[in-house]
Amino acid sequence: MTEIQQTNIAVANFIIGELHKEKPFNLVLDAGETGALYEIAVDMRHLNSDFVEWVIKVTKSRKVDGTGIIIRVQKHFVHPLYNMLALYINKHDQYGVIKALGEVS
């Protein structure tokens, strides 16, 4: 796993941890976290999801400009956001998956 993938996984886990908050809420991401979310969405583009395309659209210019973003998290897009992040983690964090399975057994 690359250092970029490790950073992206950390950001994905952070965002997932925030999703329990009462909706709607503002998800505040700094420039690095915004760039990581963009990279995650680009990597998950194969899902052919309007939501993934929306994430790419709203984060791309922020990544280029090196700025953060505030995303208003509404109840209706928690599931697609969680799905995109969880699938990214599953794809790139095989050690974490194996470790989690070991804790279950």
N, CA, C and O atoms as a MOPAC input file, in Angstrom:
PM7 MOZYME 1SCF
protein

 N      0.85100 1    -1.16900 1     0.00000 1
 C      0.00000 1     0.00000 1     0.00000 1
 C      0.90500 1     1.24300 1     0.00000 1
 O      1.89000 1     1.31300 1     0.73400 1
 N      0.54400 1     2.21300 1    -0.83700 1
 C      1.34900 1     3.42500 1    -0.93300 1
 C      1.01800 1     4.38500 1     0.21200 1
 O      0.01400 1     4.23300 1     0.90800 1
 N      1.88600 1     5.36700 1     0.38200 1
 C      1.65400 1     6.37800 1     1.41200 1
 C      0.37800 1     7.17700 1     1.11100 1
 O     -0.36400 1     7.53600 1     2.02500 1
 N      0.13100 1     7.44900 1    -0.16400 1
 C     -1.08900 1     8.17000 1    -0.55300 1
 C     -2.32100 1     7.34500 1    -0.20100 1
 O     -3.29700 1     7.88200 1     0.32300 1
 N     -2.28400 1     6.05200 1    -0.48100 1
 C     -3.41800 1     5.19100 1    -0.13400 1
 C     -3.62400 1     5.14800 1     1.38000 1
 O     -4.76500 1     5.12900 1     1.84400 1
 N     -2.54300 1     5.13300 1     2.15200 1
 C     -2.65800 1     5.15100 1     3.60800 1
 C     -3.33400 1     6.44100 1     4.07400 1
 O     -4.20000 1     6.41900 1     4.94900 1
 N     -2.93000 1     7.55600 1     3.48200 1
 C     -3.55300 1     8.83900 1     3.82700 1
 C     -5.02600 1     8.83300 1     3.45000 1
 O     -5.87300 1     9.26800 1     4.23000 1
 N     -5.33200 1     8.34100 1     2.25400 1
 C     -6.72500 1     8.29100 1     1.80200 1
 C     -7.57200 1     7.41200 1     2.71700 1
 O     -8.72000 1     7.74900 1     3.00900 1
 N     -7.02400 1     6.29800 1     3.16600 1
 C     -7.74900 1     5.40800 1     4.06900 1
 C     -7.99700 1     6.10700 1     5.40100 1
 O     -9.08200 1     5.98400 1     5.97000 1
 N     -7.01800 1     6.83000 1     5.89900 1
 C     -7.19100 1     7.57200 1     7.15100 1
 C     -8.30800 1     8.61100 1     7.00600 1
 O     -9.12800 1     8.76700 1     7.91100 1
 N     -8.34300 1     9.31200 1     5.88500 1
 C     -9.39000 1    10.30300 1     5.64100 1
 C    -10.74300 1     9.61000 1     5.50400 1
 O    -11.73800 1    10.08800 1     6.04900 1
 N    -10.79100 1     8.49800 1     4.78700 1
 C    -12.04300 1     7.74800 1     4.63800 1
 C    -12.55900 1     7.30600 1     6.00000 1
 O    -13.75200 1     7.43000 1     6.27900 1
 N    -11.68800 1     6.79700 1     6.84100 1
 C    -12.10000 1     6.37800 1     8.18600 1
 C    -12.58500 1     7.56500 1     9.01800 1
 O    -13.55000 1     7.44400 1     9.77300 1
 N    -11.91400 1     8.71000 1     8.87900 1
 C    -12.35100 1     9.90900 1     9.58200 1
 C    -13.76400 1    10.29500 1     9.16100 1
 O    -14.62300 1    10.54600 1    10.00700 1
 N    -14.00500 1    10.34200 1     7.84500 1
 C    -15.32700 1    10.73300 1     7.34400 1
 C    -16.38400 1     9.74100 1     7.79400 1
 O    -17.46600 1    10.14100 1     8.22400 1
 N    -16.08800 1     8.46700 1     7.70100 1
 C    -17.04200 1     7.44500 1     8.15400 1
 C    -17.38200 1     7.66400 1     9.62500 1
 O    -18.53700 1     7.52900 1    10.03000 1
 N    -16.38000 1     7.99800 1    10.41200 1
 C    -16.61000 1     8.26700 1    11.83000 1
 C    -17.51500 1     9.45600 1    12.08100 1
 O    -18.18100 1     9.51900 1    13.11400 1
 N    -17.55100 1    10.39100 1    11.15900 1
 C    -18.39300 1    11.58300 1    11.29200 1
 C    -19.85300 1    11.31700 1    10.88800 1
 O    -20.74300 1    12.08200 1    11.25900 1
 N    -20.09800 1    10.25600 1    10.14400 1
 C    -21.42600 1    10.02700 1     9.56700 1
 C    -22.50600 1     9.70100 1    10.60200 1
 O    -23.69200 1     9.69700 1    10.27200 1
 N    -22.11400 1     9.43100 1    11.83000 1
 C    -23.10000 1     9.13300 1    12.88000 1
 C    -23.79900 1    10.39100 1    13.39300 1
 O    -24.82500 1    10.29400 1    14.06600 1
 N    -23.25900 1    11.56400 1    13.08400 1
 C    -23.81400 1    12.81800 1    13.58400 1
 C    -25.23900 1    13.02800 1    13.09000 1
 O    -25.64200 1    12.49700 1    12.05500 1
 N    -25.98800 1    13.81200 1    13.85200 1
 C    -27.34900 1    14.13700 1    13.45400 1
 C    -27.31100 1    14.93400 1    12.14700 1
 O    -26.51300 1    15.85900 1    11.99200 1
 N    -28.17600 1    14.56100 1    11.22600 1
 C    -28.21700 1    15.19000 1     9.91400 1
 C    -29.24400 1    16.30500 1     9.91100 1
 O    -30.24200 1    16.22800 1    10.62800 1
 N    -29.01500 1    17.33400 1     9.12100 1
 C    -27.79700 1    17.59600 1     8.35700 1
 C    -26.70000 1    18.17600 1     9.25200 1
 O    -26.96800 1    18.71800 1    10.32400 1
 N    -25.45800 1    18.04700 1     8.77900 1
 C    -24.32600 1    18.65600 1     9.46400 1
 C    -23.27900 1    19.04000 1     8.42300 1
 O    -23.29400 1    18.55200 1     7.29200 1
 N    -22.38500 1    19.91200 1     8.82400 1
 C    -21.31000 1    20.34400 1     7.93300 1
 C    -20.07400 1    19.49400 1     8.16500 1
 O    -19.55400 1    19.42900 1     9.27900 1
 N    -19.61000 1    18.84900 1     7.11900 1
 C    -18.35700 1    18.09700 1     7.14400 1
 C    -17.27200 1    19.04900 1     6.66700 1
 O    -17.24400 1    19.43600 1     5.49900 1
 N    -16.38200 1    19.42200 1     7.57200 1
 C    -15.33200 1    20.38900 1     7.25800 1
 C    -14.03500 1    19.63100 1     6.99500 1
 O    -13.52600 1    18.93000 1     7.87000 1
 N    -13.51000 1    19.77800 1     5.78900 1
 C    -12.27800 1    19.10100 1     5.40100 1
 C    -11.22300 1    20.13700 1     5.04900 1
 O    -11.51400 1    21.12400 1     4.37300 1
 N     -9.99800 1    19.91200 1     5.51000 1
 C     -8.90400 1    20.80600 1     5.13000 1
 C     -8.42900 1    20.43500 1     3.71700 1
 O     -8.97600 1    19.53300 1     3.08200 1
 N     -7.41800 1    21.14000 1     3.24700 1
 C     -6.94900 1    20.93300 1     1.86900 1
 C     -6.48100 1    19.50200 1     1.63200 1
 O     -6.79800 1    18.91400 1     0.59800 1
 N     -5.73800 1    18.93800 1     2.56700 1
 C     -5.25400 1    17.56200 1     2.40500 1
 C     -6.38100 1    16.55200 1     2.39800 1
 O     -6.38100 1    15.62000 1     1.59300 1
 N     -7.33700 1    16.73000 1     3.28700 1
 C     -8.48800 1    15.81400 1     3.34400 1
 C     -9.34300 1    15.93600 1     2.09400 1
 O     -9.86400 1    14.94000 1     1.59100 1
 N     -9.48600 1    17.15900 1     1.59400 1
 C    -10.25400 1    17.37000 1     0.35900 1
 C     -9.57900 1    16.67700 1    -0.81500 1
 O    -10.24400 1    16.04200 1    -1.63300 1
 N     -8.25400 1    16.80000 1    -0.89900 1
 C     -7.50900 1    16.11600 1    -1.95600 1
 C     -7.64500 1    14.61400 1    -1.85500 1
 O     -7.77300 1    13.93000 1    -2.87000 1
 N     -7.61800 1    14.09300 1    -0.63400 1
 C     -7.77700 1    12.65200 1    -0.43900 1
 C     -9.17000 1    12.19700 1    -0.86700 1
 O     -9.30800 1    11.15700 1    -1.51100 1
 N    -10.20500 1    12.96600 1    -0.51700 1
 C    -11.56300 1    12.60700 1    -0.91900 1
 C    -11.68100 1    12.61000 1    -2.44200 1
 O    -12.34600 1    11.74600 1    -3.01300 1
 N    -11.04400 1    13.56700 1    -3.09700 1
 C    -11.03300 1    13.59800 1    -4.56600 1
 C    -10.37600 1    12.33400 1    -5.11900 1
 O    -10.92200 1    11.69200 1    -6.01600 1
 N     -9.20800 1    11.97700 1    -4.58700 1
 C     -8.48900 1    10.78300 1    -5.05900 1
 C     -9.31600 1     9.51600 1    -4.83500 1
 O     -9.32800 1     8.62500 1    -5.68400 1
 N     -9.99700 1     9.43300 1    -3.70800 1
 C    -10.87000 1     8.28000 1    -3.42000 1
 C    -11.97000 1     8.20200 1    -4.47300 1
 O    -12.22200 1     7.13700 1    -5.03500 1
 N    -12.62000 1     9.32500 1    -4.73800 1
 C    -13.72400 1     9.33600 1    -5.70800 1
 C    -13.23800 1     8.95400 1    -7.10300 1
 O    -13.90600 1     8.19500 1    -7.80600 1
 N    -12.08500 1     9.47400 1    -7.50500 1
 C    -11.53600 1     9.12500 1    -8.82400 1
 C    -11.26900 1     7.62100 1    -8.89200 1
 O    -11.55600 1     6.98300 1    -9.90500 1
 N    -10.72900 1     7.06500 1    -7.82900 1
 C    -10.44000 1     5.62500 1    -7.79500 1
 C    -11.72200 1     4.79000 1    -7.81600 1
 O    -11.70900 1     3.65000 1    -8.28100 1
 N    -12.81200 1     5.34000 1    -7.32200 1
 C    -14.08500 1     4.61300 1    -7.26400 1
 C    -15.01200 1     4.96600 1    -8.42900 1
 O    -16.18800 1     4.60400 1    -8.42400 1
 N    -14.48000 1     5.66600 1    -9.41500 1
 C    -15.27700 1     6.09300 1   -10.57200 1
 C    -15.93500 1     4.91100 1   -11.28700 1
 O    -16.98700 1     5.06600 1   -11.90700 1
 N    -15.32100 1     3.74000 1   -11.20100 1
 C    -15.87300 1     2.55200 1   -11.86900 1
 C    -17.26300 1     2.17600 1   -11.33700 1
 O    -17.95500 1     1.36700 1   -11.95400 1
 N    -17.67400 1     2.74600 1   -10.21500 1
 C    -19.00200 1     2.45700 1    -9.66500 1
 C    -20.11600 1     3.05400 1   -10.52100 1
 O    -21.28700 1     2.72300 1   -10.34100 1
 N    -19.74600 1     3.94000 1   -11.45900 1
 C    -20.72400 1     4.59600 1   -12.34000 1
 C    -21.86400 1     5.21600 1   -11.55100 1
 O    -23.03800 1     5.02400 1   -11.86800 1
 N    -21.50500 1     5.94800 1   -10.53800 1
 C    -22.47700 1     6.54900 1    -9.63800 1
 C    -22.52500 1     8.05300 1    -9.84200 1
 O    -21.48700 1     8.70700 1    -9.94900 1
 N    -23.74400 1     8.60200 1    -9.89800 1
 C    -23.89400 1    10.05100 1    -9.97700 1
 C    -23.27800 1    10.70800 1    -8.74000 1
 O    -22.72400 1    11.80400 1    -8.82400 1
 N    -23.37900 1    10.03400 1    -7.59700 1
 C    -22.82800 1    10.58200 1    -6.37000 1
 C    -21.30500 1    10.69300 1    -6.46200 1
 O    -20.73300 1    11.72000 1    -6.09700 1
 N    -20.65500 1     9.64600 1    -6.94600 1
 C    -19.19600 1     9.67400 1    -7.08100 1
 C    -18.79700 1    10.79600 1    -8.03400 1
 O    -17.83900 1    11.52200 1    -7.76500 1
 N    -19.51000 1    10.94700 1    -9.13000 1
 C    -19.21800 1    12.02900 1   -10.07300 1
 C    -19.40800 1    13.39500 1    -9.41500 1
 O    -18.63800 1    14.31900 1    -9.67600 1
 N    -20.42700 1    13.52800 1    -8.56300 1
 C    -20.65300 1    14.77800 1    -7.84100 1
 C    -19.47600 1    15.07900 1    -6.91300 1
 O    -19.01400 1    16.21900 1    -6.84800 1
 N    -18.99000 1    14.06600 1    -6.19900 1
 C    -17.84300 1    14.27000 1    -5.30000 1
 C    -16.62800 1    14.73500 1    -6.09800 1
 O    -15.92200 1    15.65400 1    -5.68400 1
 N    -16.38800 1    14.09600 1    -7.24400 1
 C    -15.26600 1    14.51000 1    -8.09400 1
 C    -15.42800 1    15.97100 1    -8.50000 1
 O    -14.48100 1    16.75400 1    -8.43300 1
 N    -16.62700 1    16.32300 1    -8.91600 1
 C    -16.90300 1    17.68300 1    -9.38600 1
 C    -16.65800 1    18.72200 1    -8.29200 1
 O    -16.03700 1    19.75300 1    -8.55200 1
 N    -17.13800 1    18.46300 1    -7.06900 1
 C    -17.02800 1    19.48400 1    -6.02000 1
 C    -15.64900 1    19.52700 1    -5.36200 1
 O    -15.31100 1    20.51500 1    -4.70900 1
 N    -14.85400 1    18.47700 1    -5.52200 1
 C    -13.53600 1    18.46300 1    -4.87000 1
 C    -12.37500 1    18.75000 1    -5.82300 1
 O    -11.29400 1    19.13500 1    -5.37700 1
 N    -12.58200 1    18.56900 1    -7.11800 1
 C    -11.47700 1    18.70700 1    -8.07300 1
 C    -10.83900 1    20.09300 1    -8.02600 1
 O     -9.62000 1    20.20100 1    -7.88600 1
 N    -11.62800 1    21.14200 1    -8.13900 1
 C    -11.05400 1    22.49100 1    -8.15700 1
 C    -10.44000 1    22.84300 1    -6.81000 1
 O     -9.45300 1    23.57600 1    -6.75400 1
 N    -11.01000 1    22.33200 1    -5.72500 1
 C    -10.44400 1    22.56900 1    -4.39300 1
 C     -9.08400 1    21.89600 1    -4.26000 1
 O     -8.17400 1    22.44200 1    -3.63700 1
 N     -8.94600 1    20.70700 1    -4.84700 1
 C     -7.66200 1    20.00500 1    -4.80400 1
 C     -6.61900 1    20.79300 1    -5.58500 1
 O     -5.49400 1    20.98400 1    -5.12300 1
 N     -7.00200 1    21.24500 1    -6.76600 1
 C     -6.08300 1    22.01600 1    -7.61100 1
 C     -5.67000 1    23.31900 1    -6.90700 1
 O     -4.50300 1    23.70900 1    -6.94500 1
 N     -6.64100 1    23.98400 1    -6.26600 1
 C     -6.37100 1    25.25300 1    -5.58500 1
 C     -5.68700 1    25.06600 1    -4.22600 1
 O     -5.15700 1    26.02000 1    -3.65700 1
 N     -5.70400 1    23.83500 1    -3.71100 1
 C     -5.11100 1    23.57700 1    -2.41100 1
 C     -5.92500 1    24.14400 1    -1.26800 1
 O     -5.37000 1    24.62200 1    -0.27900 1
 N     -7.25100 1    24.09000 1    -1.40300 1
 C     -8.13600 1    24.61000 1    -0.36400 1
 C     -9.02600 1    23.49300 1     0.17900 1
 O     -9.19400 1    22.44800 1    -0.44800 1
 N     -9.58000 1    23.73900 1     1.34200 1
 C    -10.50100 1    22.77900 1     1.94500 1
 C    -11.90700 1    22.97200 1     1.40900 1
 O    -12.14500 1    23.74600 1     0.48200 1
 N    -12.83300 1    22.24200 1     2.02000 1
 C    -14.22700 1    22.30300 1     1.57900 1
 C    -15.13600 1    22.03700 1     2.77100 1
 O    -14.75200 1    21.35800 1     3.72300 1
 N    -16.32800 1    22.57500 1     2.70400 1
 C    -17.37500 1    22.26700 1     3.67000 1
 C    -18.50000 1    21.61200 1     2.88400 1
 O    -19.06100 1    22.21200 1     1.96700 1
 N    -18.82300 1    20.38700 1     3.24800 1
 C    -19.89300 1    19.64400 1     2.57000 1
 C    -21.04900 1    19.50200 1     3.55100 1
 O    -20.86900 1    19.01400 1     4.66700 1
 N    -22.22000 1    19.92400 1     3.13600 1
 C    -23.42800 1    19.78000 1     3.95500 1
 C    -23.90900 1    18.34100 1     3.79000 1
 O    -24.40500 1    17.96200 1     2.72900 1
 N    -23.76000 1    17.55200 1     4.83800 1
 C    -24.12200 1    16.13300 1     4.77900 1
 C    -25.60500 1    15.99500 1     5.09100 1
 O    -26.05900 1    16.26900 1     6.20100 1
 N    -26.33600 1    15.56500 1     4.08600 1
 C    -27.77400 1    15.32500 1     4.20900 1
 C    -28.01100 1    13.83100 1     4.40200 1
 O    -27.19800 1    13.00700 1     3.98300 1
 N    -29.09700 1    13.49800 1     5.02000 1
 C    -29.42200 1    12.09600 1     5.30700 1
 C    -29.42500 1    11.23500 1     4.04400 1
 O    -28.98300 1    10.08700 1     4.08400 1
 N    -29.91500 1    11.77000 1     2.92600 1
 C    -30.08500 1    10.96800 1     1.71900 1
 C    -28.77400 1    10.58300 1     1.03300 1
 O    -28.77600 1     9.69400 1     0.18100 1
 N    -27.65800 1    11.22100 1     1.37700 1
 C    -26.44500 1    10.75000 1     0.71500 1
 C    -25.42000 1    10.15800 1     1.66300 1
 O    -24.25600 1     9.99800 1     1.29600 1
 N    -25.83700 1     9.83100 1     2.87800 1
 C    -24.93600 1     9.13600 1     3.79800 1
 C    -24.59700 1     7.74800 1     3.24200 1
 O    -23.43500 1     7.34300 1     3.25800 1
 N    -25.58900 1     7.03000 1     2.75900 1
 C    -25.35400 1     5.67300 1     2.25100 1
 C    -24.38400 1     5.65700 1     1.05900 1
 O    -23.42800 1     4.88200 1     1.08500 1
 N    -24.58700 1     6.48100 1     0.01400 1
 C    -23.61900 1     6.43700 1    -1.09000 1
 C    -22.22100 1     6.90400 1    -0.67500 1
 O    -21.22400 1     6.40200 1    -1.19300 1
 N    -22.14300 1     7.86000 1     0.25300 1
 C    -20.83600 1     8.30400 1     0.73000 1
 C    -20.14300 1     7.18200 1     1.49400 1
 O    -18.96400 1     6.90300 1     1.27100 1
 N    -20.88000 1     6.54400 1     2.39200 1
 C    -20.32100 1     5.42100 1     3.15100 1
 C    -19.87000 1     4.30500 1     2.21000 1
 O    -18.77700 1     3.76000 1     2.36700 1
 N    -20.70600 1     3.96900 1     1.23900 1
 C    -20.38500 1     2.90400 1     0.27800 1
 C    -19.08100 1     3.19900 1    -0.45600 1
 O    -18.20800 1     2.33600 1    -0.55100 1
 N    -18.95000 1     4.42000 1    -0.97300 1
 C    -17.75600 1     4.78600 1    -1.72000 1
 C    -16.51000 1     4.65900 1    -0.83500 1
 O    -15.49500 1     4.10600 1    -1.25900 1
 N    -16.59400 1     5.17300 1     0.38700 1
 C    -15.44800 1     5.14200 1     1.29200 1
 C    -15.11400 1     3.71500 1     1.72900 1
 O    -13.94500 1     3.33100 1     1.76000 1
 N    -16.13700 1     2.93400 1     2.06600 1
 C    -15.91200 1     1.56000 1     2.52500 1
 C    -15.32300 1     0.69700 1     1.41000 1
 O    -14.44700 1    -0.12900 1     1.66600 1
 N    -15.79000 1     0.88000 1     0.19200 1
 C    -15.25000 1     0.11600 1    -0.93100 1
 C    -13.79400 1     0.48900 1    -1.19900 1
 O    -12.98700 1    -0.37200 1    -1.55000 1
 N    -13.45800 1     1.76200 1    -1.03400 1
 C    -12.06900 1     2.18000 1    -1.20500 1
 C    -11.18600 1     1.51900 1    -0.14100 1
 O    -10.12300 1     0.98000 1    -0.44700 1
 N    -11.64200 1     1.57000 1     1.10100 1
 C    -10.87800 1     0.94300 1     2.18800 1
 C    -10.71300 1    -0.54500 1     1.92500 1
 O     -9.61600 1    -1.08500 1     2.06700 1
 N    -11.77800 1    -1.19800 1     1.54800 1
 C    -11.73000 1    -2.63800 1     1.27400 1
 C    -10.75100 1    -2.96300 1     0.14800 1
 O    -10.05200 1    -3.97500 1     0.20200 1
 N    -10.70400 1    -2.12100 1    -0.85200 1
 C     -9.82000 1    -2.34700 1    -2.00600 1
 C     -8.34700 1    -2.19900 1    -1.63000 1
 O     -7.50500 1    -2.95400 1    -2.11600 1
 N     -8.03200 1    -1.23300 1    -0.76800 1
 C     -6.63100 1    -0.88800 1    -0.53200 1
 C     -6.07200 1    -1.29500 1     0.82700 1
 O     -4.85500 1    -1.27900 1     1.01000 1
 N     -6.91300 1    -1.65600 1     1.77200 1
 C     -6.42100 1    -1.94800 1     3.12300 1
 C     -6.61900 1    -3.41700 1     3.45800 1
 O     -7.38300 1    -3.76000 1     4.36100 1
 N     -5.94000 1    -4.26700 1     2.73900 1
 C     -6.07400 1    -5.70200 1     2.97700 1
 C     -5.58400 1    -6.09800 1     4.36300 1
 O     -6.12700 1    -7.02300 1     4.96700 1
 N     -4.56300 1    -5.40900 1     4.87800 1
 C     -4.07300 1    -5.70800 1     6.23100 1
 C     -5.16500 1    -5.42800 1     7.25300 1
 O     -5.39500 1    -6.22900 1     8.15900 1
 N     -5.84200 1    -4.28400 1     7.10700 1
 C     -6.91400 1    -3.93100 1     8.04300 1
 C     -8.05800 1    -4.92800 1     7.99100 1
 O     -8.64400 1    -5.26300 1     9.02000 1
 N     -8.37600 1    -5.39900 1     6.79600 1
 C     -9.45000 1    -6.38900 1     6.64400 1
 C     -9.04200 1    -7.69800 1     7.30900 1
 O     -9.83600 1    -8.31200 1     8.02100 1
 N     -7.82000 1    -8.11700 1     7.07800 1
 C     -7.34600 1    -9.36100 1     7.68000 1
 C     -7.28700 1    -9.22500 1     9.21000 1
 O     -7.66600 1   -10.14500 1     9.93500 1
 N     -6.81300 1    -8.08300 1     9.68400 1
 C     -6.74600 1    -7.84100 1    11.12700 1
 C     -8.15500 1    -7.87800 1    11.73000 1
 O     -8.36000 1    -8.48700 1    12.77900 1
 N     -9.12200 1    -7.23400 1    11.07700 1
 C    -10.49000 1    -7.22200 1    11.57500 1
 C    -11.06900 1    -8.63000 1    11.61100 1
 O    -11.74900 1    -9.00100 1    12.56700 1
 N    -10.80100 1    -9.41000 1    10.57800 1
 C    -11.29200 1   -10.78900 1    10.55800 1
 C    -10.66300 1   -11.60300 1    11.67500 1
 O    -11.32900 1   -12.45200 1    12.26700 1
 N     -9.39400 1   -11.36000 1    11.97300 1
 C     -8.72200 1   -12.07300 1    13.05600 1
 C     -9.33300 1   -11.73900 1    14.40200 1
 O     -9.39500 1   -12.59700 1    15.28200 1
 N     -9.78700 1   -10.49700 1    14.57800 1
 C    -10.39400 1   -10.10200 1    15.84000 1
 C    -11.76200 1   -10.74800 1    16.00700 1
 O    -12.20600 1   -10.96700 1    17.13400 1
 N    -12.43300 1   -11.05500 1    14.91000 1
 C    -13.74000 1   -11.68200 1    14.97200 1
 C    -13.64200 1   -13.15700 1    15.32900 1
 O    -14.47400 1   -13.67700 1    16.07300 1
 N    -12.62000 1   -13.83500 1    14.79900 1
 C    -12.51900 1   -15.27600 1    15.00600 1
 C    -12.01600 1   -15.65200 1    16.37700 1
 O    -11.88500 1   -16.83700 1    16.68300 1

